[in-house]
Amino acid sequence: MVSAPERVTLNPAEIMPRVVGRYTPVVADHAEGLYVWDTEGTRWEDWTSGIGVVNTGHCHPRVVAAIQEQSAKIIHSQANILAHEPMMRASLALTETLPPSLNQVFWTNSGAEAVEGALKLAKIVTGRSAIIAFRGAFHGRTHAAMSVTTSRVKVRGHYEPLLSGIYYAPYPYLYRAPYKGPAEEQDLRYFEEIEMLFEQMVMPDDVAAVLIETVAGEGGYMVPTKRWMQKVRELCTKHGIMMILDEVQSGMGRTGKMWGFEHFDVVPDIITVAKGIGSGMPVSAVVSSKANMDKWAPGSHGGTYGGNAVCTAAAYATLQVMKDEDLPGNAARMGAILMDGLREIQRDYPVIGDVRGLGLMVAAEFVTPDGAPNPAAVNKVLAAAMQEHVLLITCGTFDQAIRVIPPLTVNEQQVRDFLGVFRRAVASL
Ligand SMILES: Cc1ncc(COP(=O)(O)O)c(C=O)c1O
């Protein structure tokens, strides 16, 4: 038998490919709730939630138990061959959290795969091919998902040709709105950019879908206005276009409501779900109406692992924890304290230009004295927070913002302690 190398000798920089760029040199050993312990025994606070994934906290006992129990029963029962209870239970539990029209679930394995599925479904339902996406959006790194992604050129650069038939309007980035006129009307100018696509570039009856991140994620945690979102909904309805909301990052309680779109009083035609749904297991979903799903002929889309038994058991347990512990409610309450605290720090330190977000999907944008994006300050704050064993990550095209996305189980003391760390880190600039 070949003996495993001592774990202290394992060096990720030598073993893992460069493309897996990392924020930290930390090698994780185990985790619980907000905390991760490294292989040296040092405890870190995870204010990244593994990029918005462990909404129930690391290794929630009910999720762990569900994974353990299911893995001893059946791990893989391919969805085209056998149905199984975890997938069906998780489907029902997921649709119970959604408006009645979002009543069927197609299970996939990652956010990008859910986006691929949603785009394909929209094409089948409408019989059309064009897609409207938003400048600054992030939807994943597979070819179609990359084609609708414009948050940073590094995601799509050097991979041409990408999918054709995609038209881009700017995502409402209200902090940096470029238009003339009163601030409260900037959302209307952004909306007019979508209408301009119909004047200049694409016939509305060629458009299958408008694909929107309900709250922009990687692109900078921008929150659109309710009026903008509702006008897009009306536009889609008027032209028979599928409104797809990408809830991969904004869903599963993150924004202080179960789904980000609940803040905007709209009902989309299709949503994508990932990240928080599996508490860390690789599971995602496309959700739409049965009428739409009925148009998808058997075998015209699918995959070997979609709806994996252990993953959907984790999803079902996650959905139960979300409800039983009212995690969206806790996200709203803790998010309010976090946002107030960050705004207080912003008042003392003009290097923070904007604090924005919903619930526990929050970011602080750093600026130079003349208001330009300031990734250098962001890097220093991240490094100073790491000195106090607090993990944070960035967002934004220029890495100009720091996102604060703890597990939704976080408590008030943890939030207040974090605000102390953040203030000291900003003060150290
Ligand atoms: C809104 C959104 N959509 C899609 C994705 C892609 O998800 P994945 O990395 O699981 O493919 C992400 C990932 O960050 C995301 O934030």
PDBQT file of the ligand as one rigid body, heavy atoms in Angstrom, charges set to zero:
ROOT
HETATM    1  C1  LIG A 501     -25.255  34.638 -10.005  1.00  0.00    +0.000 C 
HETATM    2  C2  LIG A 501     -24.381  33.472 -10.327  1.00  0.00    +0.000 A 
HETATM    3  N1  LIG A 501     -24.737  32.661 -11.327  1.00  0.00    +0.000 NA
HETATM    4  C3  LIG A 501     -23.992  31.586 -11.662  1.00  0.00    +0.000 A 
HETATM    5  C4  LIG A 501     -22.830  31.295 -10.989  1.00  0.00    +0.000 A 
HETATM    6  C5  LIG A 501     -22.016  30.112 -11.385  1.00  0.00    +0.000 C 
HETATM    7  O1  LIG A 501     -22.071  29.144 -10.388  1.00  0.00    +0.000 OA
HETATM    8  P1  LIG A 501     -20.991  27.953 -10.361  1.00  0.00    +0.000 P 
HETATM    9  O2  LIG A 501     -19.707  28.553  -9.954  1.00  0.00    +0.000 OA
HETATM   10  O3  LIG A 501     -21.566  27.006  -9.343  1.00  0.00    +0.000 OA
HETATM   11  O4  LIG A 501     -20.976  27.367 -11.720  1.00  0.00    +0.000 OA
HETATM   12  C6  LIG A 501     -22.421  32.116  -9.927  1.00  0.00    +0.000 A 
HETATM   13  C7  LIG A 501     -21.178  31.837  -9.174  1.00  0.00    +0.000 C 
HETATM   14  O5  LIG A 501     -20.630  32.652  -8.488  1.00  0.00    +0.000 OA
HETATM   15  C8  LIG A 501     -23.217  33.232  -9.596  1.00  0.00    +0.000 A 
HETATM   16  O6  LIG A 501     -22.864  34.064  -8.595  1.00  0.00    +0.000 OA
ENDROOT
TORSDOF 0
